[in-house]
Amino acid sequence: MAYKLKLERKEEILKDTYGLYFDKNDSGIKFLAGQFFTVTIPDLNATDGKGNERHFSIANAPGEKQIEIIIRKSGSDFSNAILNLPIGAQLLFDEPRGEIHSKKIYESNFIPVFIAGGTGITPVRSILRDFNEREIDKELILFYANRSVETSVFLSEFENLDKEKNNFTFIPILEEGSETIKTERGYFSEEIFKKYVKEIYRHVFFVTGPPMMLSEAIKVLVNSGVPEDKIFIENI
């Protein structure tokens, strides 16, 4: 089943990175925090061979009035079309999917550890906002890998959550480092991982992000002794 959702607002939240907000009232659409939708631009005749649909993880909690997705300007026909949509335009959202979601994490007897890169952070943000909204008190660890402060969406939001919540540990990892915030410099590595995760058997691991980042993160986890059946991935 496809749902027609109306674009209510769009804003540039970082350079070439945009938040799009869709009205979900009366649509009947439901999802678990962390899931994703396939979004279709019905009238787009893409000539670049990349089609008129994309997968998007939802960036906010199910209890909020709008559905928020994040898109980076890529120059593709789809990217150009969605970023130039007028307010009020309707897009098609299919049924939600995804293996990394709030129900699985809430019911787990292990401490969840998220390793996210780039816009792969969106499902994690959805889960964190959902838990915060529902006052779920569960220990969580988040490694967030990116190039720089300027390319890290929601960075200040996670920093604030880290200060407010004793059971939330936030570890930003920036290739370029930072002079303004405390970060690990470089890439997600065994050294950084073992610095923050001491008892592997107590944890379960969720990895989201672009394909190359997923591959490297899984290598780090496996080489650090994490059993493969405790690693879950989402490549959107």
C-alpha positions as a printed NumPy array, in Angstrom:
array([[  0.   ,   0.   ,   0.   ],
       [  1.244,   3.486,  -0.862],
       [  0.455,   6.569,   1.19 ],
       [  0.222,  10.064,  -0.297],
       [  1.909,  12.577,   1.999],
       [  1.984,  16.33 ,   1.51 ],
       [  5.203,  18.337,   1.799],
       [  4.7  ,  20.958,   4.514],
       [  8.164,  22.413,   4.993],
       [ 11.779,  22.139,   3.872],
       [ 14.935,  23.676,   5.25 ],
       [ 18.671,  23.532,   4.704],
       [ 20.09 ,  22.139,   7.952],
       [ 23.707,  21.882,   6.767],
       [ 25.413,  22.908,   3.548],
       [ 23.746,  20.873,   0.771],
       [ 21.807,  18.841,   3.366],
       [ 18.073,  19.362,   3.734],
       [ 15.255,  18.342,   6.032],
       [ 11.886,  17.689,   4.356],
       [  8.776,  17.528,   6.527],
       [  5.577,  15.78 ,   5.452],
       [  2.112,  15.915,   7.011],
       [  1.065,  12.448,   8.172],
       [ -2.24 ,  13.4  ,   9.831],
       [ -5.203,  11.329,   8.593],
       [ -2.937,   9.302,   6.289],
       [ -3.091,   6.131,   8.38 ],
       [  0.658,   5.712,   8.008],
       [  2.418,   3.992,  10.918],
       [  6.016,   2.99 ,  11.544],
       [  8.45 ,   1.96 ,  14.246],
       [ 11.282,   4.33 ,  15.092],
       [ 14.307,   3.383,  12.994],
       [ 12.403,   2.004,  10.   ],
       [ 12.568,   3.325,   6.445],
       [ 10.208,   3.961,   3.527],
       [ 10.615,   3.873,  -0.231],
       [  9.632,   7.353,  -1.404],
       [  8.434,   7.905,  -4.987],
       [  8.086,  11.114,  -7.002],
       [  5.161,  10.046,  -9.236],
       [  5.684,  12.465, -12.135],
       [  9.48 ,  12.27 , -12.317],
       [ 10.822,  10.942, -15.614],
       [ 14.426,  10.425, -14.546],
       [ 16.831,  10.479, -17.487],
       [ 19.947,   9.593, -15.478],
       [ 18.958,   5.944, -15.141],
       [ 18.552,   6.156, -11.357],
       [ 14.763,   6.05 , -11.261],
       [ 12.093,   8.024,  -9.45 ],
       [ 12.292,   6.408,  -6.005],
       [ 14.705,   6.234,  -3.074],
       [ 14.843,   4.648,   0.386],
       [ 14.717,   7.09 ,   3.305],
       [ 14.978,   6.332,   7.002],
       [ 12.651,   8.479,   9.066],
       [ 14.609,  10.981,  11.137],
       [ 12.047,  11.669,  13.856],
       [  9.814,   9.768,  16.279],
       [  6.51 ,   8.082,  15.337],
       [  4.667,  10.217,  17.912],
       [  5.477,  13.473,  16.132],
       [  2.957,  15.132,  13.803],
       [  5.177,  15.16 ,  10.732],
       [  7.47 ,  12.693,   9.003],
       [ 10.99 ,  14.058,   8.571],
       [ 13.478,  12.797,   6.006],
       [ 17.021,  14.005,   5.331],
       [ 18.512,  14.316,   1.855],
       [ 21.894,  15.469,   0.641],
       [ 22.094,  17.338,  -2.648],
       [ 23.724,  14.922,  -5.089],
       [ 22.902,  16.341,  -8.512],
       [ 20.803,  13.32 ,  -9.519],
       [ 17.444,  13.844, -11.208],
       [ 15.708,  12.589,  -8.062],
       [ 17.669,  14.872,  -5.734],
       [ 17.064,  17.916,  -7.937],
       [ 13.364,  17.129,  -8.258],
       [ 12.643,  16.515,  -4.573],
       [ 14.556,  19.604,  -3.459],
       [ 12.642,  21.76 ,  -5.934],
       [  9.196,  20.485,  -4.988],
       [  6.716,  23.218,  -4.063],
       [  5.121,  23.185,  -0.633],
       [  1.928,  21.162,  -0.903],
       [  3.323,  18.648,  -3.393],
       [  2.483,  15.014,  -2.684],
       [  4.882,  12.068,  -2.687],
       [  4.201,   8.353,  -2.312],
       [  5.467,   6.472,   0.752],
       [  5.249,   2.671,   0.747],
       [  4.928,   0.393,   3.782],
       [  7.733,   0.798,   6.363],
       [ 10.576,  -1.721,   6.459],
       [ 13.851,  -2.249,   8.262],
       [ 15.53 ,  -4.555,  10.761],
       [ 16.897,  -1.829,  13.029],
       [ 13.929,  -0.471,  14.918],
       [ 12.818,   0.559,  18.392],
       [ 10.876,  -2.628,  19.221],
       [ 13.904,  -4.876,  18.636],
       [ 16.144,  -2.556,  20.639],
       [ 13.673,  -2.057,  23.495],
       [ 13.123,  -5.804,  23.895],
       [ 16.818,  -6.714,  23.743],
       [ 18.459,  -7.894,  26.957],
       [ 21.761,  -6.455,  25.723],
       [ 23.074,  -2.885,  25.736],
       [ 22.608,  -1.438,  22.225],
       [ 25.667,   0.048,  20.522],
       [ 25.06 ,   2.08 ,  17.362],
       [ 27.782,   2.727,  14.79 ],
       [ 26.499,   5.268,  12.262],
       [ 28.078,   7.173,   9.404],
       [ 26.813,  10.062,   7.287],
       [ 23.039,  10.232,   6.9  ],
       [ 22.95 ,   6.689,   8.316],
       [ 22.464,   8.572,  11.564],
       [ 18.771,   9.209,  10.778],
       [ 17.317,   5.884,  12.05 ],
       [ 19.367,   6.23 ,  15.228],
       [ 18.038,   9.72 ,  15.805],
       [ 14.494,   8.414,  15.276],
       [ 15.014,   5.745,  17.948],
       [ 16.614,   8.151,  20.423],
       [ 13.817,  10.696,  20.003],
       [ 11.214,   7.96 ,  20.396],
       [ 12.796,   6.631,  23.604],
       [ 13.124,  10.16 ,  24.969],
       [  9.509,  10.97 ,  24.118],
       [  8.257,   7.773,  25.797],
       [ 10.663,   8.182,  28.74 ],
       [ 12.273,   4.795,  28.11 ],
       [ 15.328,   4.532,  30.336],
       [ 17.72 ,   2.218,  28.487],
       [ 21.494,   2.403,  28.295],
       [ 22.715,   3.273,  24.777],
       [ 26.083,   3.943,  23.128],
       [ 26.457,   5.845,  19.843],
       [ 29.57 ,   6.063,  17.674],
       [ 28.953,   8.688,  14.971],
       [ 31.583,   8.825,  12.201],
       [ 31.817,  11.726,   9.789],
       [ 34.275,  13.927,   7.956],
       [ 33.87 ,  17.148,   9.937],
       [ 31.62 ,  19.162,  12.23 ],
       [ 30.233,  20.911,   9.149],
       [ 29.059,  17.627,   7.603],
       [ 27.63 ,  16.078,  10.791],
       [ 23.864,  16.402,  10.901],
       [ 22.216,  16.554,  14.375],
       [ 25.608,  16.788,  16.081],
       [ 24.582,  19.382,  18.685],
       [ 21.384,  17.442,  19.426],
       [ 23.382,  14.341,  20.353],
       [ 25.852,  16.396,  22.377],
       [ 22.996,  17.854,  24.417],
       [ 21.45 ,  14.422,  24.927],
       [ 24.813,  13.119,  26.125],
       [ 24.9  ,  15.868,  28.765],
       [ 21.29 ,  15.321,  29.848],
       [ 21.183,  11.506,  29.979],
       [ 23.449,   9.51 ,  32.271],
       [ 22.657,   6.316,  30.361],
       [ 23.583,   7.697,  26.917],
       [ 27.192,   7.771,  25.706],
       [ 27.946,   9.738,  22.536],
       [ 31.275,   9.345,  20.737],
       [ 31.667,  11.554,  17.638],
       [ 34.513,  10.448,  15.359],
       [ 35.652,  13.067,  12.855],
       [ 38.276,  12.604,  10.153],
       [ 39.298,  16.255,  10.502],
       [ 38.91 ,  16.422,  14.281],
       [ 37.538,  19.573,  15.915],
       [ 38.769,  22.481,  17.986],
       [ 35.282,  23.289,  19.279],
       [ 33.964,  19.955,  20.562],
       [ 35.472,  16.84 ,  22.122],
       [ 35.822,  14.116,  19.485],
       [ 37.849,  11.1  ,  18.513],
       [ 39.915,  11.902,  15.429],
       [ 40.186,   9.677,  12.376],
       [ 37.987,   6.689,  11.601],
       [ 36.032,   4.096,  13.571],
       [ 38.778,   1.672,  14.632],
       [ 39.49 ,  -1.185,  17.027],
       [ 41.381,   1.211,  19.268],
       [ 38.465,   3.645,  19.526],
       [ 35.927,   0.825,  19.881],
       [ 37.769,  -0.903,  22.738],
       [ 38.243,   2.403,  24.523],
       [ 34.479,   2.672,  25.098],
       [ 33.145,  -0.908,  24.926],
       [ 34.831,  -3.044,  27.578],
       [ 32.545,  -6.077,  27.919],
       [ 31.489,  -7.159,  24.45 ],
       [ 29.231,  -9.968,  25.693],
       [ 26.901,  -7.402,  27.303],
       [ 26.179,  -5.593,  24.035],
       [ 24.401,  -5.902,  20.696],
       [ 25.548,  -3.872,  17.683],
       [ 23.648,  -1.917,  15.023],
       [ 25.515,  -0.465,  12.034],
       [ 23.978,   2.048,   9.6  ],
       [ 25.532,   4.087,   6.821],
       [ 26.992,   3.934,   3.303],
       [ 28.298,   0.573,   1.984],
       [ 32.028,   1.234,   2.438],
       [ 31.514,   2.444,   5.994],
       [ 29.391,  -0.626,   6.791],
       [ 32.084,  -2.96 ,   5.51 ],
       [ 34.854,  -1.293,   7.518],
       [ 32.759,  -1.097,  10.703],
       [ 31.885,  -4.794,  10.513],
       [ 35.588,  -5.647,  10.131],
       [ 36.375,  -3.634,  13.263],
       [ 33.648,  -5.391,  15.249],
       [ 34.554,  -8.907,  14.087],
       [ 38.283,  -8.324,  14.623],
       [ 37.456,  -7.057,  18.114],
       [ 35.725, -10.335,  18.954],
       [ 32.068,  -9.466,  18.353],
       [ 30.069, -12.547,  17.231],
       [ 28.5  , -11.992,  13.809],
       [ 25.05 , -12.953,  15.11 ],
       [ 25.145,  -9.884,  17.372],
       [ 25.752,  -7.48 ,  14.469],
       [ 22.776,  -5.997,  12.603],
       [ 23.205,  -3.738,   9.577],
       [ 21.047,  -1.354,   7.559],
       [ 22.248,  -0.117,   4.177],
       [ 19.73 ,   2.437,   2.934]])
